[in-house]
């Protein structure tokens, strides 16, 4: 199979937009076949025969490494072949983030003097111990610990049933200021944490080290920085598409480890079971490989059949370019397309064309109900829209802002140079979509469209919980601003989670103090609405702009109905009629309007479906859940802090909370 992905990417490298669209399309879909697509006869009592020997498997059948071991009899074996080529007999190997031990078992065939495998998860550690004891003949030591920059304890932050080897842990600081955080984490998995320097002191020096720690690779290597620079071991570190990659490369360059970028297929063509089908779509693993110039002379991958990308890295911009050209994920079917077919698809992507909109279709879908979910965000609108769109005869869309005056205000935001690129691109896309939705609503309002019925659905949510969910939604856009504020305020942090845990409570306290001094939410809304009265300026334009936008988000639910909804529909909250306890309704000549609380969604939305006459086909879906977002756990803890509860006590006194029944602390 030709590597068509790479050829087309290189062909269009000069055109950033085409490449961007192509990469985006690759990332849109990761098709994961269930365990039923694998040969269940390969498993006996959760043990399967593999290239490593008999391997004990986790109970979770959706785990991707388990699935790969069952279908292919191996996992990411190419990294074993590459690092094996650089080893000398008798070398000491450290495997950090060992999970089931596939790397340790594979590398043992190269006769290292010792293997030290580290895994923090207790359940995975037990499987690791059984697998290594059964399949590794060389001396090996197994350590149940998380790895970090310092010694201490760590708490499980994120986990996934589909990839148990990708658990992330974060340090727990034992200081009086964060004692509440420690108490809140005891219900979750709390494990020991040690630095790489401590591990080396306890288990001896290492000649080869594999580090796969879900973004913590750099801080762990930094914990033994001087020794690494002085001794130049072979270092293999996971290299993913996030800001930690830049820090990782900087460390390699500082330690004078000659850095090479390596990207390789997760599944070999000639795997242990000679499987012709992959349990997933096309996937590539990526790593930074570093060692002394002398050691790198032993590095080769020419005898590996599979298509591997390998190149010495000269700079961070060079690394960005190499990662840009790596097909991390893609449809299996794309690899079977000819070069002209791929170029044709790229042409359509460049013009933002979709096949569903290409040429007239034979049968046009009849729309009986056009539903606009009009709300202020993070109130399950994506779930509601997806649920209605699954029904024949219904078209549903969502909108955060409508009306000419709102669009004029949006233009000011879009051209504001202080607006971050992240939010500029996000809001620009929303702007175009909402203009189109507004035009469609006007067709109903002025009697131009009469072939279907318009329904406007809106919803509310407990304001502090909404604030938390909104921060979680866009936290990757907030982190750079948090970093700027931390530097301005002289706050020291070691990683993104610590930064979030320090910054959010501090800002929440400032908002609470400011609102209290102004007499509360309602007094602020009835006054000048000058955000600088809530949080005084810092003197730094970008920091002040961010703080104002953060304050604006904190009070958005309270003013949204008067500022947006009433101006657009002409309907005030007092004009709705109750339909059971969970739903308010207002019927107009040109549309029907429904209002419910987010907390009542399981009862209210099916009731709307019943009133629209589509309840027989209705099923409420769950989409875009904020607890699945990056850093969700640490954000949850920040919004359960004393500072957050102080802000909530001010929220409780607002007219909004009383109107919608959010009156309990």
N, C-alpha and C positions, 0 to 999 in steps of 0.2 A: 504493500500500500504506500503510495507516494504521500509525502507530507505536504498536502495541498495547502493546509493552513499557513505554514511558514512561507511558502513560495508567494502566496497572494499577499500576505502581510508585507513581505519585503518589496514586492512589486509596487505596492501602494504606500510605501513608507513615507514618501514626500507629502502625501495628502493626509493630514492628520484627521480630517473629519471622516473620511471613508474608513480609515482604520478604527477610529473611535466607534463608529456605528457597528463595524464588524465584531469588535471585541465585546461591545455591549450585547450584541445579539447572541454571542457565545455564552455569556454569563446569564442570560435570561432563563435558560432552561437547564436543569440538571435532573435528568430522568433517572429515577432510582427504582430498579425492578425489585420486586419483593423476593423473599426467600424462596417462593415457589418457582422462580426462574432458575434456581440452582438445583443440582442433583442431590436430593435429600438422602440418597443411598450412600453418599460420602460421609454421613454423620452417624456415629454410633455413640449414644450416651454423651452427646456434646463433646465428642473427641473426633477429630478428622485427620486423615492421612495427608501430609504435606511434604514439601521439599525439605522441611526441617525435621520431619519425623511425625509422631502422633502428637497433635496439639490440642490442648484443652481450650474450649471456646466459651465466651460469655453467654448468658441466658438470652440476652436481647437479640432477637433474630434480625432486627433491622440494622444492627451495627455493621458498618461498611467493611471493616477489616475482617470480621467473622464471615461476611458474605463472600469476600475475596478469597479467603482461605478455603471455603467450601467449594467455590466454583473453579478457582485457578490453582489452589494448593499453595499459594504464596501471597505475599503482600509487599509491593514496592521493592522487589528483589534487586532491581538495578542499582540501588544505593549500596547494597552489599557488594556487588560486582565492582563498582567504582572504588569504594574504600578498600576493598580487598586487594586491589591492584597496587595500593599505596602502602600496604602493611608489610612489615618484616616479621618473620617468625619470632615469637616471644614478646611482641609489643603488648603493652597494657592498653585495654580499650574501656572507655567509659561510655555507657549508653544512658543518656538522660532523657526521660520520657519514654520508658521502655514498653509500656502497655503490656501486650501479651508476650513480648520477647522475640518478635520476628527478626529484628535486626541482630540481636545478640546471638540467637540460634544460627542465623545465616553466617555471621562473621566468624563464628567459632570454627568453621571448616578451614579457615586460614591459619589456624594454630597460634592464636595469641597466647601470651603468657598468662593473662588474667583478663576476665571481663567483670566490670562492676556495672550492674543494671539498677537503675533508680526509677521507682514508680510510686506516686503519692497515694493513689486510690487503693484502699484496703482490699476491695473486692478484686480489682485487677492485679494487685500485688500477689494475691494467693494463686491466681492463674499463672502469673509470670513465674512464680517459684516452682510450681509443678512442671511447667513447660521447660524451664532451663535445667532442672534436676533430671528430667527425662531425656533431654536431647542435646545437652552440652557436656562434652567430655572434659574440656579444659577447666582449669580452676575458675570458679565464678563466685561472686558475692552479690547479694541482692539486698537493696536498701529501700525501706518503706518511708519515703520522705518527699516533700515538695522541695523544689530548688528556688533560691532567691538570692538577693544581694547580701542579705544578712541572715543570721541564725534567729530562729523564733518559731512562730506558728503561722499557719496559713489556713484560709477557709476556702472551700469550694465556691467559686463564683458562677461559672457557667458550665453546663453540661448538655449533652445531646444524645438521645437514644440512638441516633443514626451514626454517631461517631464517638464512642465512649473513650477513645484514645485522645480526644481533643478537649478533655476537661481543663478548665483554667482555674488557677488558685491565685489568691492575692494575699499579701502579708496582713496580719492582724497586729496592730500596734497596741501595746499594753501601757497606755498612759492614762491618767485620770480623765483627760479631755475626751477620750474615745472609749471609756469603759462601757458606756451603753452599747456601743457598736459591738464590743466583744460579747456582751451578754446576749445580744440579738443573734449572733452567729453560732451560738452553742447548739442550736437546733439543727444546724447544717454540719457537714463534714469538716471537722477541725483536725488538721494534721501537723506534724512537725515540719519545720522548714530549715534547711541548712544552705550555707553558701558553698560554692565550688571549692573554695580554699579549704573549708572545713572537711568536705568530702575527700579531698586529696590528702589532707593530713591524717585522716582515719584509714584510708584504703590505699594509699600509695600514689605515686605519680602516674600520669597517663601519657601515652604516646599518640593515641587516636581518641578523639571525643566526638560523639554524635549528640547534637543538642536539638531536641524537638519539643519545645515548651510553650507553644501557642502564644508567641509574642514576647516571652520573657527571656529569649535567648541572650540578648545583649547584656541585660543586667546581671544574669548569672555568670556569663563570661567575665564581665567587669569585676566580679567578686574575686577573681584570681588573676587579675590583669597583669601584674608584674611578672608572675611566674610564666604566664603564657608568652609574654613578650621575650623573656629571657631564654625560654626553652623551645619555642616554636613547634608545638605538637601539631598533628594534622587535625584540623577543626572542620566539622561538617555541621552547619547550622541551617535549620529550616528558614526559608526566605519567602515570606508572603507579601501580598500587595497591601502594605500598610506602612505608616511612618516609622515603625520600629526597624524596617529594613535599612533606612538611611543611617540610623544609629549603629546598626550591626556592621555595615560597610565601614563606617568611620572607625569602629573598634578594630576591624581587620587591618586597616591601613595604619592605625596607630601602633598596633602590635607587630607591624612589619610581616604580616602573614600575606603572602602573595594571593590576592583574592580571585577566585574563578566562579563565575555563575554557571550552575548546572541545572538544566531542565530535562526531565526524562518522563516517559510514559509510566503511569502507575501500573499498567498491566502489560507484561511482555507478550510478544507474539508467540514465542516458544515457551509458554509457561509450563509448570510442572505437570498440569493435567492436559496440556495441549488444547485448552478451551478456545473455541473460535468466537465465543460471545463474551462480552464484558458485562459485569453486573451493573455497570453505569454507562454513561456516555463517555466520549473521549476525555481523558483527564491526564494532566501533567503535574508531577511533583516538582518543586523547585528548592534549591539550596545554594548557600554560599559555601564554597570549599576553600580553605586557606591553609597554608603551610609555608615552610621555608622554600626558597627557590630550589635548593638541592632536593628536598622531598618532592616537590612538584614535578621533578623530572621522571619520577616513577608513575605519575598519573597518566592513564590512557584509558580510552573507552572504544578504541577502533574495532575490537573484536566483539562488541555488543551489537546484535543485529538491529535493535530498535533505534528509532530516530531520536538522537540526543542533541540538545543544544548545549554547547560548552564554549565559553569564551572568557579570557582574562578581563577583569573589570578595571577600567582606568579611572573612573570617577562615578559619582552618584548619578549624573545625567546619563552616563553610559549604561549604568545598571537599570535606570528607568527605561531606557530604550530596549534593552534586552528583555526585560519583563513584559514590556509592551508587545513584543513579538512572540511571546510564549502563549500557545493555545491551552490555557488552564482548563477550560471546559468547552465542550462542543458536541453537537449532534453527531451520532455515529454515521447517519446518512450523509452528512456533508463530506466526509472523507471519501465517499464513493462517487461524488459529483466530478464531472470533468472540469478542467480549468475554465472554459467558456461559461459553463453553468454557474460556477462560483463568481465569476466576474459579473454575470448578469444579476445575481442576487445582490452584490455590492452596489451595483448601479441603482437598484430599487431602494436599498437602504439609504443611499446618499440622498435620494429625493424624498425620503421618509414615506415611501409607498408601502402599502400592505396588500397582500394578495386578496384579502376579503373586499378591498375597495377597487380592485383592478378589473376593468371592463364590467359591463352589466352582467349580473348573475341571472341564471334562468328563472329563479323564483325569488321574488322580493318578500322579505319578512313583513307581515302586516303588524303594525303597531297600534294597539288599542289603548295602552296606558303609557304615558311619558312621565317618569317620576324623577324629580330633582331633589336630592338629599342636600339641603341647604343648611349648613351648620358651621360652627367655629373650629372644627377639627378635633381629632382624637375622641370621637363619640361613637365609634363603631360604624362610621359611615361607609367604609370600604366593605364591611360585612353585609350591611343592608343593601348596598348597590349590587354586590355579587349575588345575593339571594334573589333579588327581583329580576336581574338579568338572566337568571337560569330558567325563567318562565317564558314560554312562547307568548308573543303578543305584548311583551313588556320591554321597554327600554328605560334604563335607569342610569343617571349620572350624579356626580356629587360636585358641590361648589362651596367655597369658603367666603366668597364675596361677589356681590352682584350690584348693579346700579351704576349709572354714569358717574356720580360723585365719587364712588369708591374706586372706580377705574382711574379717575383723574389723580386720586391720592396714590394709587399704585404706581403710576408713571413717575411720580416724585421719588418713590422708593427705588424703582428700577434704575434710575439714572444717578442715584446717590453713590458717590465714589467710596464712601465709608462702609457701604454694604459689602459683606464678605462674598466672595465668588460662589461659595456653596449656596447661600440663600438667594443670591441674584439669579442663578440658574434655576433654582427651585421655583421662585416666584415668577420668573419669566414664563416658564411652562404653564404655571397656573393661570397667568394673565390671559394667555391666548385661549386656553380651554374655557375659561369663565366668560369671555366675550362671546364665544360661540353659544354657550348655554343661555346667556342673557338674551341673545337674539332669538333663540328658539322660544323662550318664555314669552317674549313680546309678540310672537306670532299667535299664541293662544290669547294673550291679553287683549289684543286688538282685533280678534276674530278672524285672523288670516288662516289659522289652522283649526279645522273643525272635525277632522277625521279621527281624532283620538282625544282622550281626556288627560289634562295636566294635573298632577298631584305634587305638592311641595311638602316634603317631610323634613322636620327639624327636631333636634333633640338637645338635651342639656345634660350636664354631668356635675357631680360634686366637685367644686372648683379646685381644691388642693390635689385631689386625685387626677383631675384633668391636667393641672400644671405639671405633675410628675410625668404623666404619660407624654405630654408634649415635649418635655426636655429629653425623655428617652428616645422619642422619634428622631430628633435632630441633634443628638449629643455629639456626633462627629463634627458637626459644624460649630458647636459651642466650644469644644476643647481648645482650639487655637486661641480663642478669646479668653478662656479661663487662664491659659498660660500667660498671656499678656498681663492680665490683672494680677496674677500671682507674682510676676516679676515686679510689677509696679508696687505691690503691697509688701514685697520682701518675703513672700511665702515660699518655703522650700518643699519640693515634692520629688519623689523618685519615679513615679509612673502615672499613667492616666487615671487609674482608679483612685490613687491617693489624691491626685489633683481634684477630681470630682468631689471626693468626700470632704475636702477642705473648703472648696469654693462655694458649693451650693448652700450649705448651712449658713455660711457667712453672708451671702447675698440675701437669703431668706430673712435673716435677722435684720438686715438693713431695710428691706422692704416693709417688714412688720413695724419697725420703729418709725419709719417715715409715714406710713398710713395712720398709725396711732396719733402722731403729732398733728395730723391734718383732720382728725375727727372720724377716721374710718373710710371705708370704700365709698359709701354713698356721698359723703361730703366731698371727696375728691372728684367723683364723677359730676357733681353739680357745680363744681368750681371751674378753675381755669384748665384743669387737666395738664398741668405742667409737671412732667415726670421728674424734673430736676428738684422739685420740692420733696419728692419721696426719697431719692438718693442724690445727695449733692455731687457735683462734678469732681473728677479727679484731676482735671487739667490736661488729660490725654484724650484727644479727640476720638480715637478708635475705642478706647476703654469706655468713655462716656456714651458713645453711640450704642455700644453693646449693652451697657447697663440700662439705658433707656428702653431698648427693645426687650430686655428681660423683664423689666417692670411692666411694660405694655402687655406682655404675655401673662403676667401674674394677675392682671385685672381684666383680661379680655372677656371672659364669660359674663362679667357683671354688666358691661355696657353694650354687648353685642346685639341684643334684641332691639334696643332703642336706636343704636347707631347704624345697624345694618338691616335687620329683618323687617322692622316696622317701615323703614324708608322704602324698602323694595316692594313689600306686599300691601302696605297701608293698614296692616292689622296689628293691634296691640295685644299684649298678653291677656288683658281683661276681657277681650272679645271672644275668646275660645269657649266652646261648650265641652263639658266632660263626657267621655264615652267610656264607661266603667272607671275604675280607679287609676288605670295605667295610661290613659290616652285622652288628649284634648283635640277637638276637631273644630274647623271653621270651613263651611262650604260657601264658596263664592260662585258667581256666574261663570268665571273663566278658569277657576281651578279649585281644588280641594286642598286644605292645609291640615297637616297632622303634626302634633307636638307630643313628645314623650320624654321621660327621663331615661338616660343611659342605663341606669340600674334596673329599669323595668323592661329592657329590650326583649327578653324572652317571651313576655306576654303581649307587649304593645305591637311589635312588628307583625306577628301572625294575625293580630286583630286587624291591622291595616290591610293585610293581604285578603282577609275575609271581606272587608268592606269594599275592596276593589274587585271582588269576585274571582280571585286567583288562589284561594287558600288550598285547593286540592293539589296544586303543583308546588306549593311553597315549602321550602326548607331553609331555616336560618343557618347561614354559613359563618365561619370564624376566620377572619382575614386580618393581616397586619397587626398582630398582637404585640403590644409594647414590651411585654416580658421576654420576647424573643430577641429584642434589640441588644446591640453591644452595650456593655457596662450596666445592664438593667438592674442587677442586684445591688450594686453600690449606689445607684440612683434611688432605688427604693429605700435604702437605709438612710440616705440623706433627707428624704421626704418623710421619714419617721423620726427625725431628730427633734430635740426640744425647740430648736429654732422654727422648724416646720409647724409644730403644734402651736407655737405662739402666733404664727401667721394665720393658722386655721381659726384661732379664737377670734381674730378680727373678721375673717370671712363670715363667721357664724352670725354676726350682727348685721349683715347686709340685707337689703330688700330682696336680692336675688335668692339668697339662701332661704329666707322665709317664704318666698313665693313658691319655691319648688320643694320645700320640705327638708332642706339640708340644715337641720337645726340642732343635731346632736353632735357633741364633740367626739 
